[in-house]
Amino acid sequence: MNLLQFTIDLAEKAGKIILETEKKHIKITKKAKYDLVTNADKASEKFIMEQIKKHYPNHEILSEEDFFKNKQIPNAEYVWIIDPLDGTTNFAHGLPIFSISIALVHTKKIKSSKNFEYMHGEIIVGVVHAPKMHETFYAAKNKGAYLNGKRIRTSAVKNLENALMVTGFPVGHKNVNVEHFTKMLPKCQALRRLGSAALDLCYIACGRFDSYWEFRLKAWDIAAGSLIAEEAGGIVTDTNGKTLDLFGQDILATNGFLHKEVVKIFSKL
């Protein structure tokens, strides 16, 4: 079975489940004070995990909702990293800016420390589906990035003053990004906050945004989107310009032209 097509089909079917759940009734609970989870998150996750286990029984899965129960990074040659509903707060309030994010990592090693485990490897497939907007972004390693079947590329904006930027504020730690936001706001054309990291990265990929950064993220927020942005010609690192660590909790993605300048600005903070 073609891994990319399987992942696209999986994300789009999960999107239908989310929309069906929305029509019936959204049940909202809290994982923390500001961190929501809905029955749509759980239904989407259940479907995605069941299908992966059915078709790829030797693969392991790292999922947002499941991780809160097990607190373990799976150890296998292939690991799926999934966010069954990225942008849950938007979804719960009726905003259409939410997505399903699914990535497949070919792992090289799992390292353990006193505090956490983390995974080194290569993302080989990434799919982000926005069901309300009927958009599916996808990429396979070294094969380019696509939106609904059409090749996409990052923007050609070369000056920060002409750049439309996007960022996010972490749940429960909103002050973490205030200084960076305040510093960047007067330097760019405009600055947005959408509420779905996966879509922020995809919008870098298709040229809707020119630069994106965020802190206190998790692997499932950025795995698929980071591959899509890179395959579209973007540069994706941490906010210091170093190699992106999916478990490093911060990310900077640009169209490539703006990367050095943004890193330079952040280095002074």
Buried (B, 14 or more C-beta within 10 A) or exposed (E): EEBBEBBBBBBBBBBEBBEEBBEEEBEBEEBEEEBBBBBBBBBBBBBBBEBBBEEBEEBBBBBBBBBEEEEEBBEBEBBBBBBBBBBBBBBBEEBEBBBBBBBBBEBEEBEEEEEEBBBEBEBBBBBBBBBBEEBBBBBBBEEBBBBEEEEBBBBEBEEBEEBBBBBBBBBEEEEBBEEBBEEBEEBBEEBBEBBBBBBBBBBBBBBBBBBBBBBBBBBBBBBBBBBBBBBBBBBBBBBEBEEBBBBBBBBBBBBBBBBEBBBEBBEEE
